[in-house]
Structures are given as structure tokens and as C-alpha cells.
Amino acid sequence: MLGYAKEELTGRRIAELAITHEEGAGSRSGEGVQHFSGASIIETRFARKGGGTIWVRRTISAICGPDGNPDYLVNIVEDITDRKKEELRREMEYSVTQALAEEKNLADLFPGIIATICRNMGWEFGMAWVWSGDAQGLKYCASWGADAPALQQFVADCMQRVIQPMPGEQKGLIRRAYASGEAVWISDIAQEQGFQRAQMIRNAGLRGAFAFPL
């Protein structure tokens, strides 16, 4: 399930593999606990060995001896990633829709929207670009994510840029999403052609990317 060999997990505590917060991106618990008679059900996000994460449901029951004291625990683990992603997607859509209905100022709106999307989808970083009539292009509006120096350098560079998409543009994530009016997904930026700042993006620890017009 996590990609580890049995020998790699022997002697390790399960808490070492669980993701309970987003490093550098503000505290957010990744765990929900429910208690039932004789058992506890915990929904937790775990890191896979090869990268990425999965959500699991752990049902923990105590098996007691004749004296009523626990002899050992039974821990049943289920992969609930698909179900959890759907739940988080619905929560995200509701939060974003509510924010759009309540706030009219884009500068105040986007930081909260980006944070909501990233936290619910498990993404490390997000950024918003807004059309500027004065610059005749897209300019940086807001971002959310980890505070690593390399990532902050990338943000600082974006703040100085104006992206000017052309009809039929096929280069660059933001240009392609704006020009096509459709969402664009890139699984590995290192393998993608047309990124002027590919090295800076890699140095910032970013790999996959997703852009969509709003």
C-alpha cells in the first residue's frame, strides 16, 4: 500500500509515516478520529515511499483476556483515497463558492481561495495571476505555500513578471491555460518543454503543476 518492503517497516512506529500537518504551510491536521464501542476508527494521510500520499482508514480494536485487560490490538487498514479526495473536493468547492459570493476584492479574495484549494487537495503551493489592463498581461496576485528560501525566490521572481499570452499559445503553464480557457495539467515540469524558468521551478521543489482559469 505504501510501497515499503516488510523489512523496511519492521520496528517503525506508524506515526512516523503519517502526515499530520503541512510543513511550513500552516498547521492542518490530516487525521480524524471516531470512537465506537470497543474500537477506534482513524482516517489518516500517509506518505508513500516513492512519493505522493494516500488516505487510509484504520480500525483499531483491543482484544482482551479473561481478566478484562487488553492482550493485544488488531489494526485493520483500508485505502480510502478515492473517497477522501471526493469529500475534500466537495468541501473545497463549497468553500470557494462561498468566498466568491462574499468577497468582491480580488486582492482580498485569492489568498483564502488558494489556501483552501491547496489544503483540501494536499498541494504544497499555489499562486493566482490576474489580468492587468495597464500591463496588458497577467500579473501575480497572491500565493500560498511553504516558506522555503528557494520557493520564496521563485515567488519574488513571479511578482516582477508580466505574462502576455498569445492566441493558440502552447508554451508555459499559465499561458496555455489562459489562451485555451481550459485547465492544464503537467505531471513533471522537468520533462516539459517551453518553461523559461524550469531550473528555478525545480530548485523551488516543485514538480507537478495544475492551472485553471477562473
Disulfide bonds with the S-S distance in Angstrom:
none
